[in-house]
Amino acid sequence: MADFILLLLCSFLWPCLTVSIAVGSLNTSNSIRDGDTLVSPGGVFELGFFTPGSSSRRYLGIWYSNSVTSVPWVANREVPLNDTSGVVEVTDQGILVLLDGNRSIVWSSNASRPVRSPVVQLLDSGNLVVKDELGRNPGNFIWQSFDYPGNTFIAGMKIGRDFRTGLDRYLSSWKAPDDPSVGKFTYRFELGGFPEIVVREGSTVRFRSGPFNGERLSGLLEMKENPMYTYDFVFNDKEVYLTFIARNNSTLLRGVLSNENGAIVPFSWLDSDRGWIQNLPLYVDNCDKYALCGANGICDNNRSPVCSCMPGFVPRTLSEWEATPGTGGCVRKTELNCTGPTGDCGFIQVSAVKVPETKHSWYNYSLSLEECKNICLADCACMAYANLDITNGGSGCLHWYNDLMDSRYISDSGQDIYVKVAASELDQNGITRNRTRSNANRTIIAATSSAGVLIAGLTLPKQPGFFTERDLVEASADNQKPNCSNDFAITVVQAR
């Protein structure tokens, strides 16, 4: 009799009850409803429905099991549910779908190829994947959430471009703590010359990483050797991406793109008592602001004011610059003579810098620094050159065209760039810089080169993923337009 009464009571209460179920995988025969969760094998992450902050909307997202308010990925960022009627299913075609109470599709994934037996799993990396259960390669995913990041960069995730598919993996900030829709800032690789990461607020550039120089992205000092994680930068004919890996697999690390200033704020998990520890944002000082000193200017946080012109350049409008240093940028003090072989020029070596923006650049992995210099010397439009890779004594070649934008001094680990100036500026700039920088070393190196002969016999190969916005002239002595004589000098300028 007691059992009958209990069964009768349950039959009345059932419509009001929500049963929470944790599952390890999802296939075509089951589903995930609001209140259910998909749990990664090691219990690190969970997928389910949540309501952020003070919002009343429901979202499908992935959160850390030990920190349910830390949500690195949201499926329906732009299309929230108004109630708890949401359900997640996977179709026979391997497409993950989020349905509302009317069975209307709110959000869906896609499928990269046909599938025989689709299964959905949440990995301990935080990657939600759809794969073929009967497939021979378990790592060959039909779809994965890592290809569509939110506002959080987590270990193993790639930020970058796939040149074969056109896929662009980038971060976008949340609009507010209780609104995961796309906010003001994006963090993505941009292509033009050599790729670099650019942070934009809407369409306005706020920060750039600098190109990868063999050690790190030129302007990201945090990529230096550290005990917590390692970075990996890959650039070939298939893709370009940046990723990081925790040195200890049990360490939880994440970087969140702030909607306040576009900075990546790193967090590391300590334990349940202390929770997440916030580290310093990945860019914090005044000189990290994009193009603060204008075209052909350079920023130095150890000076006041922080802005000055590159050697061989002067403020475009002196009165504006004196009122607000950096305003209007800088122009050449003496124009280069590009009318024939009688003109002469040289290079000023500016040391310990974050190199200029590479949007209008050309690069080659195999050239020596001497070959790089000679090609720049013979091309009037070439503004500066540097090694592409600074490790093992330096290798490769990077040329800049148009104005030199967004340069800054990095006192402890910057690299050298060689800025082209008229020969008349060499001694004058060396003397001037020595007066303003007490420990600057002035070295003038006289050299004789056969630039025309070198270039005539040199093929300029386009590297995989070559995206320069400027077409270089063919490597022929007939169509080269020398702007300097073969006798030139280099003046070395070092940061204070």
N, C-alpha and C positions, 0 to 999 in steps of 0.2 A: 504493500500500500504506500509506503514511504517513497519507493522508487517511482511509482506512478505519479505521486504528487510532485516530485522533483522534475520528472519529465514534462508534466503539464506546465509547471512554472517556467521551465526553460523554453517551452514553445511560445509562451507569451513574451518572454524577454528577448528572444533571439533577434528580432528586428532592431533592437536598440544596442546590441552588443557589437563591438569591433574586436575581432580576434587578430592579434599580432603574430605573424608568422615570419620566421627568418629562413630564407632558402639560399642554397649555394649556387644554383644556376636556374636559368629560365629557358624553356623551349616552347614549341608550338602547342603543347598540351597543358601548359599551366600559365599563370599570369601573376602579376604583382599589383595588389590593390592598396589603397591608402591605409596605412597601418602595418603593411607587410614591408619587409626589407630583404634586399639581396646582399649577402655578406661575403666578403673576400675570404679565401681559404684560411688565412692566418688571423682573421678577425680585425684587420687593420682599418678597413674601410667598409662603409655601408651605403647602399643605394636605396632611396625611398622618398616619400613625400614629406615636405617640411614647410614651415611658415617662418620666414626670417623676421627677426626683431619684432616690431609692433604691427607688422602687416597682418592682414586677414586672408591674404592670398595663399594658394598652395602651389608648390613647385616640386618638380622631380629633380633630385640632386644627389650628389655623392658627398658624404661627410666622413670625418675621422671618427672612429668608434669611441675613442677616448676624449673627443671634443666635438660634440654634435653641432655646436654653433660654428665650427670651422668647415665651410663648404667650398671646396675647390672647383666644383663643376656643377652647372645647372643646365638641364635640357631645355626647358621652356622658359628661358630668360625673358622673352618679349611677350609671351602669351600665358599668363598665369591662370590657374583654375580658381573659380570663385567658391568651390566647396570641396568636399572630400570624396567626390564621385570618381576621381581619376583611377585609371587602370593602365598597366603597361603590359603589352604583348609583343611577341615576335611572330612575323608572318612566315609562310612557307618559303618566301623569297629571301628571307634573312633580313627583313626590314624591321627595326624596332619602332613601335608606335606607342604614343601616349594618347589615350582616348578619354573624353569626358563622359558625363552621365548619359548623354544622348548617342554615344558611340561615334561621335565626330572626332576626327583626328586633330589633336591640338599641336602635336609635334611628332616628327618622324626622322629616322636616320636615312641612310641610303645603302645600297648594296653595290660593291665594286665588281661582283661577278656572280654567276649562278651558284646555288648552294643546294646540297642534297638533304642535310640534316642540321638546320641552324640551331645553335645554342648560344645563350648570352651568359657571360661570366664577368664578375668584378674581380680584378687581380689585386694582389697585395700592394702593387705600385700605385693603385688608385685609378687604373685604366679600365674603363668599361669596354668590353670587346664582344663582337659578334663573330663567331667562327663556325666552320663546318665540322661537326662532331665526327664525321667520317673522313675528313681530310687527312692527307698524309703529313702535312706540316702544321703542327698545332700553333705555331707562331705566325702563320699566314692569315691575318685577320681580314674578314670581309668588311668590317667597320670597327673603328675604335674612337673613344671619346678624346684620347690624346691628340687626335687630328683636329679637334675643335675646342681649343682651350677656352677657359673663362677668364677670370682675373688672377688666377694663381698658377705659378710656375712650380711644379713639383719634380722631384728626382726622376729621371728617365724620360721626361717629356721633351719633345723637340719644339723649339721656336725657330721657324724658318720656312723656306719655300721648297716645294717639290716641282722641279722643272718638267718632269714627265707628265704629271697630272694637272699642274696648275694650282695644287693645293697650297694655301697660305695659312700657316699656323701662327697665330699671334694672340697676345693677351689684350683684353679690353676691360677696363675698370667697371665696377658696379656703380650704378647711379647713386645709390645710398645704401647704408647698412641694412635697411629693410626692403631694398628694391634692387634685385640682381640684374635688371635690364642694363643694356650697354650705356656706360657713363661717358665722361668727357675724354678719357685718355686711352690711347692704344700704344702697344709696345711690339714692334715688328721689324723684320729685316726689310730694308728698301734697296732697290737695285738701280743702278745707273752706271757707275764704274764698279769699284770693288765694294761688295755688299757690307753694310753696317746696320746696326739696330738703331731705329729712330723712335723717339717718344713724341707723339703728337697730341695736342689738345684740340680736338676737332681736326681742322686742316693745318693748324699752326704747329710748326716744329718747336719743341721745348727742350729737347736733349737728344744727343746722338752718342753712340758708344765709341765711335772710331773703328777703323778696320782691324781685323785680327792680324797681329804682327808676329805670330809664332809663339808668343808667351801668353797673350791675352788680347781682348779687344782694347785698342789703344787707350781709351779713356776710362776703362773700368779697372781700377786698382784692386778691387775686391776679388778679381780673378787670379791674383797671385797665389802662390802655393799656400795652402792652409790645412789645418788638421781635420777639418770637418767634411770637405767635399772636393771633387775635382771637376773641372770643366772640360768639355770636348767640343771643338769647332770643326765642322766638316763643310768643305766647299769643293764640289766637283761638277761634272756635266749632268749629274742626276739631281742634285739637291744642294741646298745650303741650310745649315741649321746650327743652333747652339743648344747644348744640353748639359746637365750636371748630374753627378752621381755621388751619393753619400759614401764616405769611406767606410762607415759602419752601417751595415744593412738595417740594423735595428734603430738607427737614428732617423727621426722624422724631421724633414726640412721642407720649408715652403717659402716662396716669395710672392707677396701680394702687391698687385699694382694699385697704388693709392689713387683715389678719385679727387684728392685734394691738390696734389702737385705732380702726379705722374711718376713718382719715385717707386722703385721696387723695394718693399719693406720685407726684409728676411726675418723668418721666425724659426726657432728650433724648439722641439719638445723636450722637456727635462723629465718630469714625472707628474703623476696625478695631483700631487700637492702643489707643485710650482707651475705646472702647465706650460704654455708657450712663452718663450723668452724672445722679446723683440730686439733685434740687432740694429745697427745703424743702417739707414736707407742706402741704396747703391749709388746715389749721387746726392750730395748735400751742400756743396759750397757754391759761392756766387759764380765762379768761373764755369760751373757746369751748365749754366743757362745758355741756351743755344745762341750763337752769334752775338754775345753780349757786346763785343768790341767791334762789330761790324766787319765789312769786307776788308781783308788784308790786315786786320787788327789781331792782337794776341793778348790773352788775359793772364794776369799773374796775381794770385791771391796774396802774395807776400809784398805787394806794392800798394800804394795808395796815391792816386786812383789805380784801380786794377788794370785799366786798359792802356795799351800803347800800340803803336804801329809796328808792323814787321820791319826789319832792317831794309832800308831803301825805299820806304814808303812814308808818307806824311798825311795828316788829316785832310780829308776832302774839303771840309769847311772848318777852318781853324776856330772861328767864333763859336760855332755849335759844339765843337769838340771840347773847347775850354769850359763851356757851360755844363756839358754832360759828356764826359769822355766816352768814346765809342760811337757817338752819334754821327751818322753819315759814313762811317768807315774810313778807309785810307786809300790813297792812290799813289802811283809811282812818283817819286820825287824827280827822277829823270827817266824819260821814256826810253825804251830799248830801240836801237837802230836796226830795223828789219829790212832796210832797203837794199842790202847787198852784202857781200863778204867783207867789206871794209869795216862794218860795225863790230864793236867788241863788247863783251859782258863777262860776268863771272857769277859765282854763287857764294852766298853767305850761309854758312852752316849754323842753324839754330838748334841748339841741343836741349834735351830733356823736355820734350813737348808731347802733347796729344796732337797728332797730325791733323791737318785740315780735313774738312768734309770731302768724301770721295765720290760725291754725286757725279762730278765731271772729271773722271780720272781714267787712266789706262794702266794696265799692269801686265807683267810678264814674270813667270816664276823662274826662268832659267838665266836671265841676264845678270851679269855682275854689276856692282855699283858703278864701276868705271864705264861700262857700256851704257848703263842707265843714264849717267851724266852726259855722255857724248850725244845720245839721241835727243835729250832735252835741250842740249846746247844748240843743236842744229834746227830745232823747231821753234819758231818765233812764239807760237801760242803756248808753249810749255812754260808754266809758271814756277815749278819746283819739282824736285824728285827726292826719293828716299828708297831705302831697302824695303822690300815687301815683308821680309822675315828678318827679325833682328837676332835670332838665335844663332849660335855657332859662328860668330863673326859676321853675320849678315849675308843675305842672298836675295835675289829677285829684284824687281824694279817696279816702282809706283810713280806715275807722273800725274801732276795736277794741271788742269786747264781752267780758264776763267778765274774768278777771284778766289783767294784762299780764305775760306770761311771757318769760323769756330775753332781757332787754335788756342791752346793754353799751355802754360808751363806746368810740368809735373816734376817736382824737384827730385824725387828719389828713384823714379823708374820710367821716365819718358824716353823718347827716341829722337834721333837726329833727322832733320829735314834740311834740304839745301835749296834756298830760295834764290831765284835768278834776279840779278840786278845789273844795271849798267855799270861798266868798269869804273866810271868816275865815282860811284858810290861805295866801292869796296873799302878803301882806306877810311873814308869819312864815316861810314857806318861802324867800322871796327873801333874807331876812336870814340865815337859817341856812345856806343854801348859799353865800352870800358869805363866811361865816366859815370854811367848810371848803374852799372852792376860791378860792385867792387872786386869780385873774384872772377870776372869774365876773362877767359883766355883768348888772346887775339893771335891767330896764326894765319899767315898768308902763304899759300902754297902755289908756287908758279908751276905750270905744267904745259906741255905741248902735246896736242893730240891730233890724230888724223881722223877727225870726226866724219868727214865726207867719205873717206875710204871705208871706214868701219860700217857706216850705215848702208853704203852701196852694196856691201856683201852680206848684210844681215837681214834675215827674214823675221818679221814681227808676227809670231804666231798668236792667234786668238786663243786664250786659255778657255778651258771648259767653263761654261757659265759666263761668257764675256758679254757684258751689257753696257759698254761705254756709249754715251750719248753723242760722242764726237768721233767721226771717222778720221783716223790718221792717214796721212798721205802714204802711198806705196813706198816701200823701202828701195828707193832708187835715187842715185845722185842727181839725176836729171830733174826730179820734181821736189828735191829738198830746197828749202829756202833758208840759208844760214842767216842767223841774226847776230852772230858773234864771230870774231876771228878764232883761230885755233889756239891762240895764246890766251889763257884765262887764269884767274886767281880764285881762291876760296878763302873767305874770312870766316873764322870759327867764332860763334857766339854761344856762350853757355848760360844756363839759368842761374839766378842768384841762389 
